[in-house]
Amino acid sequence: MAQKIGFRIKERIERPETAVIDALRCFETPAISDGLNRFNTMDPGIKPILPPCRIAGPAVTLRLRPADNLMLHKVLGLVQPGDVLVIDTCGCPNYAVLGELIATAAFRAGLNGIVVDGGIRDVDQLRKKGFPIFARYVVPSVGDKEGPGEINYPICCGGVPVHPGDIIVGDDNGVVVVPPSDAEQIIRGAAQKRAYEEKRMEDILAGVIVKPEIDDQLRRRGVIE
């Protein structure tokens, strides 16, 4: 049966190798963001509902009509253990797309995390269960189950394009999106940043409070002699 825009489902996606995800999992999101040259960092409105929180896994993408979660029920039968469900609600602030029941089903299906650019509810119960969920809003009202919605098509979440199979890494600093084709380069960049910060910490503890290159830059700008 032909699918039309707004009611499309891709049941199979290409997921990156586990070793790549595990390598990224070793870094906090600031180092990964630096490795990404500051691109692909979701805006700070996307926050964990219960710090400390850490997720890493391939994205299963879901786009919902504002105030509707029909396709969210469907996608729970398609996710695989270790996936991160990334939900685009098209900017809806007034209606939750999931609460305790759906979240419990989602994590029973093996999800590593959920990221919602939109609203959730039952937040006390979700926190008690320790679910690794990032969301923009907490709101008590819930919407419809009418559609439309799309599963495993490109979406936007937190101002960042997300494609099915992209690697999502989240922690208390926020969420970053790593295209698998760039993962090796980003891992190298994150490792370089970590090495720099470890060396700089050694210098600070040894009494080098201000880096010499700061004065060099100020001299080039004519601020100091």
N, CA, C and O of each residue as an XYZ file, in Angstrom:
900
protein
N       0.842     -1.187      0.000
C       0.000      0.000      0.000
C       0.882      1.244      0.000
O       1.822      1.347      0.788
N       0.571      2.193     -0.894
C       1.369      3.409     -0.997
C       1.185      4.264      0.252
O       0.077      4.398      0.771
N       2.294      4.844      0.730
C       2.241      5.726      1.887
C       2.277      7.175      1.414
O       2.906      7.489      0.403
N       1.616      8.037      2.132
C       1.581      9.443      1.772
C       2.217     10.271      2.879
O       2.342      9.827      4.020
N       2.611     11.474      2.517
C       3.239     12.365      3.488
C       2.318     12.532      4.687
O       1.127     12.808      4.545
N       2.893     12.361      5.863
C       2.119     12.476      7.082
C       1.682     11.139      7.643
O       1.343     11.037      8.822
N       1.686     10.122      6.814
C       1.365      8.764      7.280
C       2.361      7.792      6.654
O       1.987      6.892      5.902
N       3.654      7.997      6.985
C       4.705      7.163      6.402
C       5.471      6.465      7.516
O       5.717      7.037      8.578
N       5.838      5.231      7.255
C       6.585      4.432      8.220
C       7.705      3.694      7.498
O       7.467      2.997      6.512
N       8.938      3.855      8.002
C      10.055      3.005      7.595
C      10.351      2.062      8.747
O      10.781      2.499      9.815
N      10.129      0.801      8.544
C      10.304     -0.153      9.637
C      11.753     -0.496      9.887
O      12.112     -0.848     11.011
N      12.601     -0.405      8.870
C      14.013     -0.782      9.014
C      14.904      0.422      8.766
O      14.694      1.184      7.822
N      15.897      0.582      9.621
C      16.888      1.637      9.447
C      18.275      1.036      9.600
O      18.441     -0.046     10.164
N      19.263      1.751      9.090
C      20.658      1.317      9.236
C      21.212      1.887     10.530
O      21.215      3.103     10.722
N      21.673      1.031     11.407
C      22.212      1.451     12.690
C      23.732      1.365     12.670
O      24.288      0.452     12.060
N      24.414      2.304     13.328
C      25.887      2.256     13.371
C      26.375      1.093     14.209
O      25.621      0.509     14.988
N      27.652      0.763     14.037
C      28.243     -0.332     14.806
C      28.261      0.003     16.289
O      28.447      1.154     16.684
N      28.064     -1.023     17.095
C      28.048     -0.843     18.545
C      29.355     -0.243     19.054
O      29.349      0.559     19.988
N      30.476     -0.628     18.443
C      31.774     -0.122     18.890
C      31.859      1.395     18.750
O      32.477      2.060     19.580
N      31.245      1.942     17.709
C      31.263      3.394     17.507
C      30.448      4.081     18.594
O      30.873      5.095     19.148
N      29.279      3.529     18.898
C      28.444      4.100     19.953
C      29.166      4.026     21.295
O      29.146      4.983     22.069
N      29.801      2.897     21.568
C      30.525      2.731     22.828
C      31.679      3.728     22.945
O      31.960      4.236     24.030
N      32.347      4.005     21.816
C      33.444      4.973     21.844
C      32.933      6.370     22.178
O      33.565      7.100     22.942
N      31.793      6.742     21.608
C      31.214      8.048     21.906
C      30.687      8.110     23.337
O      30.714      9.163     23.973
N      30.214      6.990     23.828
C      29.675      6.941     25.185
C      30.753      7.281     26.230
O      30.431      7.682     27.349
N      32.004      7.123     25.866
C      33.106      7.389     26.800
C      33.335      8.877     27.020
O      34.071      9.256     27.930
N      32.714      9.731     26.199
C      32.933     11.175     26.297
C      31.673     11.865     26.783
O      30.561     11.432     26.482
N      31.852     12.937     27.533
C      30.730     13.789     27.872
C      30.397     14.672     26.670
O      31.221     14.874     25.779
N      29.164     15.193     26.670
C      28.714     15.946     25.496
C      29.534     17.205     25.208
O      29.650     17.556     24.034
N      30.115     17.916     26.191
C      30.940     19.071     25.808
C      32.107     18.698     24.900
O      32.397     19.416     23.943
N      32.781     17.581     25.186
C      33.894     17.160     24.334
C      33.396     16.769     22.950
O      34.042     17.073     21.948
N      32.248     16.094     22.890
C      31.696     15.712     21.587
C      31.281     16.954     20.809
O      31.513     17.043     19.604
N      30.666     17.918     21.505
C      30.275     19.167     20.848
C      31.486     19.879     20.272
O      31.420     20.424     19.171
N      32.596     19.879     21.009
C      33.823     20.471     20.481
C      34.305     19.697     19.262
O      34.761     20.289     18.283
N      34.201     18.357     19.325
C      34.577     17.547     18.175
C      33.714     17.818     16.963
O      34.154     17.634     15.828
N      32.484     18.253     17.194
C      31.547     18.607     16.120
C      31.718     20.051     15.663
O      30.945     20.537     14.838
N      32.737     20.745     16.199
C      32.936     22.164     15.906
C      31.698     22.987     16.245
O      31.339     23.922     15.530
N      31.046     22.612     17.366
C      29.893     23.311     17.944
C      28.605     23.106     17.153
O      27.571     23.659     17.530
N      28.633     22.347     16.092
C      27.405     22.016     15.379
C      26.687     20.864     16.082
O      27.270     20.153     16.902
N      25.399     20.697     15.738
C      24.598     19.532     16.141
C      24.411     19.407     17.651
O      24.242     18.304     18.172
N      24.443     20.521     18.338
C      24.112     20.548     19.757
C      22.692     21.067     19.922
O      22.394     22.190     19.512
N      21.812     20.268     20.515
C      20.424     20.693     20.691
C      20.354     21.894     21.628
O      21.203     22.059     22.504
N      19.346     22.722     21.439
C      19.243     23.938     22.243
C      18.969     23.582     23.705
O      18.487     22.488     23.997
N      19.274     24.503     24.624
C      19.249     24.164     26.047
C      17.861     23.947     26.627
O      17.732     23.607     27.803
N      16.818     24.138     25.822
C      15.482     23.816     26.298
C      15.237     22.333     26.438
O      14.290     21.923     27.110
N      16.078     21.512     25.811
C      15.951     20.055     25.907
C      16.769     19.601     27.099
O      17.999     19.590     27.048
N      16.082     19.222     28.185
C      16.764     18.923     29.440
C      16.364     17.542     29.967
O      15.262     17.070     29.690
N      17.257     16.892     30.728
C      16.870     15.642     31.385
C      15.868     15.918     32.495
O      15.984     16.915     33.208
N      14.888     15.042     32.641
C      13.896     15.256     33.689
C      14.438     14.875     35.059
O      13.888     15.287     36.080
N      15.511     14.091     35.090
C      16.072     13.664     36.363
C      17.583     13.496     36.233
O      18.046     12.409     35.888
N      18.363     14.545     36.499
C      19.809     14.357     36.557
C      20.185     13.482     37.749
O      19.452     13.473     38.737
N      21.298     12.744     37.699
C      22.152     12.584     36.522
C      21.526     11.653     35.496
O      20.846     10.686     35.838
N      21.770     11.967     34.241
C      21.165     11.190     33.156
C      22.169     11.074     32.020
O      22.825     12.051     31.660
N      22.285      9.881     31.460
C      23.221      9.670     30.353
C      22.633      8.665     29.383
O      22.214      7.577     29.780
N      22.603      9.033     28.101
C      22.090      8.138     27.064
C      23.042      8.150     25.872
O      23.754      9.127     25.638
N      23.042      7.054     25.127
C      23.793      6.982     23.872
C      23.207      5.847     23.050
O      23.043      4.732     23.545
N      22.893      6.132     21.797
C      22.347      5.086     20.939
C      21.880      5.649     19.610
O      21.838      6.866     19.429
N      21.527      4.769     18.676
C      21.057      5.205     17.364
C      19.646      5.773     17.436
O      18.797      5.282     18.180
N      19.418      6.807     16.653
C      18.130      7.487     16.669
C      17.081      6.722     15.870
O      17.297      6.353     14.716
N      15.949      6.496     16.511
C      14.703      6.180     15.807
C      13.909      7.478     15.833
O      13.614      7.999     16.909
N      13.558      8.006     14.666
C      12.957      9.327     14.604
C      11.443      9.242     14.467
O      10.903      8.335     13.835
N      10.783     10.209     15.077
C       9.315     10.249     15.066
C       8.869     11.695     14.957
O       9.255     12.543     15.761
N       8.051     11.960     13.949
C       7.475     13.293     13.793
C       5.979     13.199     14.022
O       5.286     12.398     13.393
N       5.493     14.027     14.931
C       4.086     14.000     15.306
C       3.412     15.319     14.951
O       4.028     16.384     15.004
N       2.148     15.229     14.592
C       1.348     16.445     14.505
C       1.227     17.036     15.906
O       1.124     16.289     16.879
N       1.239     18.377     16.029
C       1.058     18.956     17.351
C      -0.191     18.404     18.037
O      -1.265     18.340     17.439
N      -0.035     18.012     19.288
C      -1.121     17.504     20.138
C      -1.646     16.152     19.684
O      -2.829     15.858     19.860
N      -0.778     15.320     19.097
C      -1.210     13.984     18.671
C      -0.054     12.996     18.887
O       1.111     13.339     18.689
N      -0.397     11.759     19.298
C       0.666     10.774     19.509
C       0.325      9.399     18.918
O       0.812      8.379     19.405
N      -0.498      9.369     17.889
C      -0.880      8.098     17.274
C       0.345      7.275     16.893
O       0.436      6.099     17.245
N       1.279      7.881     16.182
C       2.431      7.138     15.683
C       3.410      6.768     16.788
O       4.233      5.871     16.606
N       3.334      7.443     17.934
C       4.171      7.059     19.056
C       3.804      5.658     19.538
O       4.684      4.872     19.890
N       2.531      5.349     19.557
C       2.110      4.004     19.934
C       2.643      2.966     18.936
O       3.041      1.867     19.324
N       2.644      3.323     17.664
C       3.109      2.391     16.633
C       4.605      2.157     16.710
O       5.061      1.025     16.544
N       5.376      3.205     16.958
C       6.833      3.078     16.896
C       7.378      2.168     17.990
O       8.466      1.610     17.847
N       6.636      2.014     19.076
C       7.130      1.164     20.163
C       7.255     -0.290     19.743
O       7.984     -1.054     20.375
N       6.555     -0.683     18.689
C       6.701     -2.037     18.168
C       7.822     -2.187     17.165
O       8.063     -3.285     16.662
N       8.522     -1.082     16.862
C       9.579     -1.102     15.848
C      10.970     -0.863     16.423
O      11.967     -1.180     15.774
N      11.051     -0.309     17.631
C      12.365     -0.001     18.198
C      13.095     -1.279     18.575
O      12.491     -2.329     18.795
N      14.430     -1.153     18.643
C      15.283     -2.261     19.065
C      16.028     -1.881     20.338
O      16.222     -0.695     20.607
N      16.450     -2.870     21.127
C      17.203     -2.566     22.346
C      18.415     -1.681     22.042
O      19.172     -1.938     21.105
N      18.578     -0.644     22.848
C      19.690      0.281     22.673
C      19.353      1.524     21.890
O      20.133      2.476     21.890
N      18.208      1.548     21.216
C      17.814      2.721     20.431
C      17.488      3.902     21.336
O      17.169      3.740     22.514
N      17.579      5.099     20.749
C      17.088      6.316     21.387
C      15.955      6.859     20.524
O      16.149      7.128     19.338
N      14.793      7.019     21.106
C      13.642      7.553     20.383
C      13.689      9.077     20.441
O      13.714      9.665     21.523
N      13.701      9.711     19.268
C      13.790     11.168     19.173
C      12.497     11.674     18.541
O      12.145     11.281     17.429
N      11.793     12.551     19.260
C      10.441     12.940     18.888
C      10.368     14.433     18.582
O      10.774     15.268     19.389
N       9.848     14.747     17.411
C       9.591     16.114     16.966
C       8.078     16.333     17.016
O       7.334     15.693     16.273
N       7.626     17.228     17.884
C       6.187     17.503     18.005
C       5.773     18.733     17.214
O       4.673     19.253     17.402
N       6.644     19.200     16.334
C       6.369     20.396     15.523
C       6.095     21.616     16.395
O       5.254     22.455     16.072
N       6.820     21.693     17.502
C       6.769     22.894     18.330
C       5.583     22.997     19.258
O       5.237     24.101     19.679
N       4.944     21.886     19.593
C       3.741     21.953     20.431
C       4.102     22.094     21.915
O       4.749     21.202     22.464
N       3.700     23.195     22.585
C       4.031     23.382     24.004
C       2.916     22.983     24.965
O       3.159     22.880     26.167
N       1.711     22.758     24.473
C       0.548     22.692     25.358
C       0.034     21.293     25.656
O      -0.848     21.132     26.500
N       0.564     20.277     24.982
C       0.058     18.920     25.149
C       1.219     17.942     25.300
O       2.206     18.014     24.569
N       1.087     17.034     26.252
C       2.083     15.983     26.427
C       1.860     14.882     25.404
O       0.722     14.556     25.064
N       2.957     14.312     24.915
C       2.841     13.185     23.988
C       3.090     11.857     24.676
O       2.792     10.803     24.115
N       3.636     11.895     25.897
C       3.828     10.645     26.624
C       3.801     10.899     28.116
O       4.067     12.002     28.595
N       3.467      9.832     28.836
C       3.474      9.848     30.286
C       3.985      8.519     30.796
O       4.752      7.841     30.113
N       3.568      8.144     31.988
C       4.104      6.955     32.634
C       3.837      5.682     31.843
O       4.732      4.847     31.713
N       2.632      5.513     31.312
C       2.294      4.261     30.630
C       3.131      4.062     29.377
O       3.742      3.008     29.198
N       3.164      5.065     28.512
C       3.924      4.927     27.266
C       5.413      4.796     27.565
O       6.101      3.985     26.944
N       5.918      5.589     28.515
C       7.338      5.507     28.838
C       7.700      4.129     29.377
O       8.751      3.585     29.037
N       6.835      3.562     30.214
C       7.112      2.230     30.745
C       7.162      1.203     29.624
O       8.039      0.339     29.606
N       6.219      1.298     28.687
C       6.228      0.384     27.541
C       7.482      0.585     26.701
O       8.081     -0.383     26.231
N       7.878      1.832     26.513
C       9.048      2.126     25.688
C      10.316      1.525     26.273
O      11.110      0.931     25.544
N      10.516      1.670     27.571
C      11.735      1.153     28.165
C      11.669     -0.359     28.359
O      12.705     -1.022     28.403
N      10.471     -0.905     28.475
C      10.337     -2.368     28.445
C      10.745     -2.922     27.089
O      11.201     -4.062     26.994
N      10.583     -2.117     26.034
C      10.997     -2.529     24.687
C      12.504     -2.424     24.495
O      13.026     -2.859     23.468
N      13.211     -1.852     25.469
C      14.668     -1.831     25.409
C      15.291     -0.506     25.027
O      16.497     -0.449     24.784
N      14.511      0.560     24.966
C      15.092      1.847     24.613
C      16.176      2.260     25.598
O      16.096      1.986     26.796
N      17.198      2.933     25.054
C      18.254      3.487     25.899
C      17.884      4.872     26.398
O      18.396      5.317     27.425
N      16.998      5.562     25.680
C      16.581      6.891     26.096
C      15.511      7.443     25.186
O      15.252      6.899     24.112
N      14.888      8.527     25.619
C      13.893      9.254     24.835
C      14.236     10.733     24.877
O      14.566     11.273     25.933
N      14.157     11.387     23.718
C      14.357     12.831     23.619
C      13.116     13.412     22.959
O      12.764     13.021     21.846
N      12.448     14.344     23.637
C      11.193     14.914     23.146
C      11.333     16.421     22.995
O      11.546     17.133     23.977
N      11.212     16.904     21.766
C      11.104     18.354     21.566
C       9.622     18.695     21.685
O       8.939     18.949     20.692
N       9.148     18.693     22.922
C       7.738     18.877     23.209
C       7.464     18.531     24.655
O       8.362     18.584     25.495
N       6.214     18.174     24.948
C       5.802     17.995     26.322
C       5.640     16.555     26.757
O       5.341     15.672     25.953
N       5.847     16.332     28.063
C       5.582     15.051     28.701
C       4.791     15.318     29.975
O       4.674     16.463     30.409
N       4.244     14.252     30.577
C       3.538     14.408     31.847
C       3.840     13.207     32.754
O       4.664     12.355     32.422
N       3.161     13.160     33.896
C       3.436     12.119     34.910
C       4.896     12.165     35.355
O       5.518     11.129     35.586
N       5.426     13.366     35.469
C       6.866     13.494     35.653
C       7.331     12.912     36.997
O       8.448     12.404     37.096
N       6.489     12.984     38.022
C       6.899     12.402     39.303
C       7.109     10.899     39.178
O       8.093     10.359     39.683
N       6.180     10.228     38.504
C       6.309      8.779     38.314
C       7.501      8.445     37.430
O       8.205      7.468     37.684
N       7.736      9.241     36.401
C       8.869      8.992     35.511
C      10.187      9.142     36.265
O      11.130      8.382     36.042
N      10.242     10.117     37.149
C      11.459     10.306     37.943
C      11.665      9.169     38.926
O      12.786      8.698     39.115
N      10.587      8.730     39.548
C      10.705      7.626     40.503
C      11.221      6.364     39.823
O      11.967      5.588     40.421
N      10.820      6.162     38.569
C      11.271      4.982     37.832
C      12.654      5.180     37.223
O      13.236      4.236     36.689
N      13.185      6.397     37.297
C      14.544      6.650     36.809
C      14.683      6.600     35.305
O      15.759      6.294     34.792
N      13.600      6.897     34.584
C      13.667      6.802     33.128
C      14.552      7.911     32.556
O      14.402      9.072     32.934
N      15.480      7.565     31.641
C      16.348      8.561     31.013
C      15.624      9.292     29.884
O      15.715      8.902     28.720
N      14.914     10.343     30.239
C      14.100     11.102     29.293
C      14.553     12.557     29.296
O      14.747     13.160     30.352
N      14.719     13.109     28.100
C      14.975     14.528     27.906
C      13.730     15.136     27.266
O      13.154     14.546     26.351
N      13.315     16.297     27.734
C      12.110     16.922     27.186
C      12.212     18.433     27.317
O      13.024     18.959     28.078
N      11.366     19.115     26.555
C      11.323     20.583     26.612
C      10.308     21.093     27.629
O      10.558     22.091     28.305
N       9.163     20.417     27.745
C       8.088     20.894     28.609
C       7.561     19.764     29.484
O       7.652     18.588     29.133
N       7.012     20.146     30.623
C       6.180     19.262     31.434
C       4.808     19.922     31.516
O       4.689     21.070     31.943
N       3.773     19.190     31.104
C       2.431     19.763     31.012
C       1.415     18.655     31.269
O       1.640     17.532     30.819
N       0.308     18.910     31.968
C      -0.611     17.830     32.317
C      -1.553     17.387     31.205
O      -2.030     16.252     31.228
N      -1.833     18.249     30.237
C      -2.837     17.908     29.220
C      -2.265     16.985     28.163
O      -1.076     17.042     27.850
N      -3.120     16.134     27.616
C      -2.721     15.188     26.577
C      -3.577     15.407     25.342
O      -4.692     15.919     25.437
N      -3.058     15.021     24.185
C      -3.741     15.280     22.930
C      -4.501     14.092     22.377
O      -5.075     13.293     23.117
N      -4.489     13.997     21.027
C      -5.311     13.030     20.298
C      -4.504     11.818     19.850
O      -3.291     11.737     20.044
N      -5.224     10.883     19.242
C      -4.619      9.739     18.561
C      -5.258      9.637     17.174
O      -5.939      8.663     16.852
N      -5.019     10.658     16.377
C      -5.622     10.738     15.047
C      -4.581     10.738     13.933
O      -4.884     10.362     12.801
N      -3.349     11.161     14.248
C      -2.354     11.379     13.221
C      -2.484     12.807     12.697
O      -3.298     13.580     13.200
N      -1.690     13.157     11.695
C      -0.677     12.343     11.046
C       0.595     12.228     11.896
O       0.722     12.829     12.963
N       1.518     11.433     11.373
C       2.812     11.250     11.993
C       3.685     10.407     11.087
O       3.186      9.672     10.234
N       5.000     10.516     11.277
C       5.930      9.775     10.428
C       7.018      9.128     11.281
O       7.519      9.730     12.230
N       7.369      7.909     10.933
C       8.372      7.134     11.655
C       9.582      6.911     10.762
O       9.463      6.423      9.638
N      10.755      7.280     11.285
C      12.041      7.062     10.616
C      12.175      7.832      9.309
O      12.638      7.310      8.295
N      11.748      9.106      9.370
C      12.047     10.095      8.342
C      12.797     11.239      9.037
O      12.722     11.359     10.260
N      13.516     12.079      8.287
C      14.267     13.166      8.925
C      13.353     14.100      9.715
O      12.241     14.411      9.288
N      13.842     14.539     10.874
C      13.100     15.452     11.729
C      14.029     16.566     12.187
O      15.215     16.589     11.856
N      13.458     17.492     12.960
C      14.244     18.509     13.653
C      13.926     18.394     15.138
O      12.759     18.362     15.529
N      14.967     18.332     15.962
C      14.780     18.240     17.409
C      15.773     19.174     18.083
O      16.981     19.046     17.886
N      15.271     20.108     18.874
C      16.154     21.057     19.527
C      16.943     21.906     18.564
O      18.058     22.328     18.873
N      16.370     22.167     17.380
C      17.038     22.976     16.374
C      18.081     22.252     15.553
O      18.811     22.883     14.789
N      18.167     20.919     15.695
C      19.185     20.133     15.001
C      18.510     19.107     14.087
O      17.587     18.421     14.525
N      18.944     18.984     12.832
C      18.424     17.903     11.991
C      18.830     16.543     12.558
O      19.975     16.346     12.965
N      17.890     15.621     12.578
C      18.162     14.269     13.061
C      17.657     13.284     12.015
O      16.492     13.331     11.620
N      18.540     12.390     11.568
C      18.182     11.346     10.616
C      18.143      9.995     11.329
O      18.867      9.790     12.303
N      17.324      9.093     10.862
C      17.317      7.754     11.461
C      18.718      7.150     11.441
O      19.397      7.174     10.415
N      19.144      6.610     12.575
C      20.470      6.012     12.666
C      21.559      6.950     13.125
O      22.664      6.499     13.426
N      21.283      8.267     13.193
C      22.255      9.177     13.805
C      22.495      8.752     15.252
O      21.617      8.174     15.893
N      23.676      9.041     15.752
C      24.008      8.647     17.122
C      23.651      9.800     18.057
O      24.142     10.918     17.902
N      22.796      9.508     19.020
C      22.366     10.496     20.001
C      23.124     10.258     21.297
O      23.125      9.148     21.829
N      23.771     11.308     21.807
C      24.445     11.233     23.101
C      23.889     12.362     23.963
O      23.879     13.523     23.554
N      23.430     12.006     25.156
C      22.892     13.003     26.060
C      23.399     12.807     27.468
O      23.606     11.678     27.915
N      23.600     13.920     28.173
C      23.944     13.878     29.588
C      23.413     15.153     30.234
O      22.600     15.857     29.635
N      23.861     15.455     31.440
C      23.309     16.600     32.144
C      23.654     17.933     31.484
O      23.048     18.956     31.803
N      24.622     17.929     30.566
C      24.967     19.142     29.827
C      24.040     19.397     28.650
O      23.919     20.536     28.198
N      23.381     18.352     28.144
C      22.512     18.493     26.987
C      22.617     17.302     26.057
O      23.057     16.222     26.452
N      22.203     17.514     24.802
C      22.133     16.433     23.824
C      22.853     16.847     22.548
O      22.693     17.971     22.071
N      23.652     15.927     21.995
C      24.324     16.148     20.718
C      23.943     15.043     19.747
O      23.566     13.940     20.144
N      24.052     15.369     18.459
C      23.682     14.445     17.388
C      24.900     14.215     16.514
O      25.469     15.165     15.976
N      25.304     12.956     16.367
C      26.515     12.608     15.625
C      26.132     11.809     14.381
O      25.648     10.684     14.513
N      26.332     12.353     13.177
C      26.129     11.554     11.968
C      27.142     10.408     11.927
O      28.334     10.658     12.104
N      26.722      9.180     11.703
C      27.665      8.053     11.720
C      28.833      8.227     10.759
O      29.940      7.771     11.046
N      28.601      8.881      9.619
C      29.679      9.049      8.646
C      30.803      9.937      9.174
O      31.926      9.874      8.674
N      30.512     10.762     10.176
C      31.510     11.666     10.750
C      32.025     11.187     12.100
O      32.840     11.864     12.727
N      31.560     10.031     12.553
C      31.806      9.620     13.942
C      33.294      9.495     14.259
O      33.731      9.958     15.313
N      34.082      8.883     13.376
C      35.498      8.686     13.676
C      36.220     10.020     13.847
O      37.036     10.181     14.754
N      35.915     10.973     12.970
C      36.526     12.297     13.075
C      36.117     12.974     14.374
O      36.939     13.622     15.022
N      34.874     12.831     14.752
C      34.375     13.476     15.963
C      34.983     12.829     17.203
O      35.294     13.523     18.171
N      35.153     11.522     17.183
C      35.799     10.831     18.309
C      37.235     11.326     18.474
O      37.688     11.553     19.596
N      37.948     11.492     17.361
C      39.320     12.022     17.447
C      39.317     13.431     18.036
O      40.138     13.757     18.894
N      38.386     14.262     17.567
C      38.312     15.626     18.079
C      37.984     15.663     19.559
O      38.542     16.471     20.301
N      37.079     14.790     19.997
C      36.722     14.736     21.412
C      37.914     14.276     22.247
O      38.141     14.786     23.344
N      38.672     13.315     21.727
C      39.847     12.826     22.451
C      40.906     13.930     22.569
O      41.541     14.073     23.615
N      41.092     14.698     21.510
C      42.046     15.803     21.561
C      41.621     16.852     22.586
O      42.448     17.390     23.322
N      40.325     17.131     22.620
C      39.824     18.105     23.593
C      40.032     17.605     25.013
O      40.434     18.369     25.890
N      39.763     16.330     25.241
C      39.973     15.778     26.586
C      41.441     15.870     26.985
O      41.757     16.239     28.116
N      42.335     15.535     26.063
C      43.766     15.591     26.372
C      44.195     17.016     26.694
O      44.973     17.238     27.622
N      43.690     17.984     25.926
C      44.011     19.386     26.198
C      43.538     19.784     27.593
O      44.283     20.407     28.349
N      42.297     19.423     27.935
C      41.750     19.836     29.225
C      42.493     19.179     30.382
O      42.675     19.800     31.429
N      42.918     17.950     30.210
C      43.694     17.286     31.267
C      45.030     18.001     31.473
O      45.466     18.204     32.606
N      45.678     18.380     30.359
C      46.957     19.103     30.461
C      46.754     20.484     31.084
O      47.546     20.923     31.919
N      45.689     21.159     30.671
C      45.431     22.492     31.218
C      45.125     22.415     32.711
O      45.530     23.305     33.460
N      44.433     21.394     33.156
C      44.164     21.228     34.576
C      45.460     21.025     35.350
O      45.622     21.561     36.446
N      46.377     20.257     34.788
C      47.679     20.078     35.428
C      48.384     21.424     35.589
O      48.960     21.707     36.639
N      48.336     22.249     34.545
C      48.982     23.556     34.600
C      48.348     24.444     35.667
O      49.050     25.120     36.418
N      46.998     24.437     35.732
C      46.322     25.265     36.729
C      46.724     24.855     38.135
O      47.025     25.697     38.981
N      46.724     23.543     38.374
C      47.084     23.053     39.699
C      48.557     23.334     40.025
O      48.946     23.397     41.191
N      49.373     23.504     38.961
C      50.785     23.845     39.168
C      51.006     25.347     39.302
O      52.140     25.792     39.476
N      49.927     26.135     39.221
C      50.037     27.574     39.435
C      49.950     28.431     38.196
O      50.028     29.655     38.302
N      49.788     27.827     36.994
C      49.669     28.609     35.763
C      48.194     28.982     35.603
O      47.428     28.257     34.968
N      47.804     30.114     36.182
C      46.398     30.495     36.232
C      45.919     31.058     34.892
O      44.822     30.736     34.436
N      46.739     31.891     34.272
C      46.387     32.494     32.990
C      47.290     31.920     31.913
O      48.514     31.933     32.048
N      46.699     31.424     30.863
C      47.497     30.855     29.771
C      48.325     31.945     29.097
O      47.828     33.051     28.889
N      49.584     31.650     28.752
C      50.431     32.650     28.088
C      49.830     33.183     26.796
O      50.042     34.347     26.454
N      49.084     32.355     26.072
C      48.539     32.807     24.791
C      47.454     33.864     24.940
O      47.108     34.534     23.967
N      46.911     34.022     26.152
C      45.935     35.090     26.363
C      46.602     36.449     26.209
O      46.084     37.328     25.521
N      47.764     36.620     26.860
C      48.495     37.876     26.700
C      48.969     38.061     25.268
O      48.976     39.184     24.766
N      49.362     36.987     24.602
C      49.783     37.088     23.202
C      48.642     37.642     22.347
O      48.861     38.494     21.487
N      47.452     37.163     22.585
C      46.310     37.637     21.802
C      45.994     39.098     22.109
O      45.646     39.867     21.213
N      46.116     39.472     23.373
C      45.862     40.868     23.745
C      46.904     41.807     23.155
O      46.587     42.942     22.799
N      48.151     41.337     23.050
C      49.188     42.169     22.421
C      48.880     42.370     20.937
O      49.044     43.469     20.408
N      48.435     41.307     20.271
C      48.092     41.444     18.847
C      46.959     42.436     18.637
O      46.873     43.079     17.591
N      46.102     42.557     19.622
C      44.973     43.484     19.515
C      45.291     44.883     20.060
O      44.445     45.777     20.056
N      46.541     45.044     20.532
C      46.960     46.358     21.018
C      46.424     46.715     22.385
O      46.429     47.887     22.760
N      45.961     45.734     23.140
C      45.405     46.003     24.465
C      46.514     46.190     25.491
O      46.437     47.058     26.360
N      47.546     45.363     25.375
C      48.697     45.476     26.274
C      49.952     45.492     25.431
O      49.920     45.163     24.246
N      51.048     45.871     26.040
C      52.322     45.922     25.324
C      53.104     44.645     25.566
O      54.210     44.490     25.048
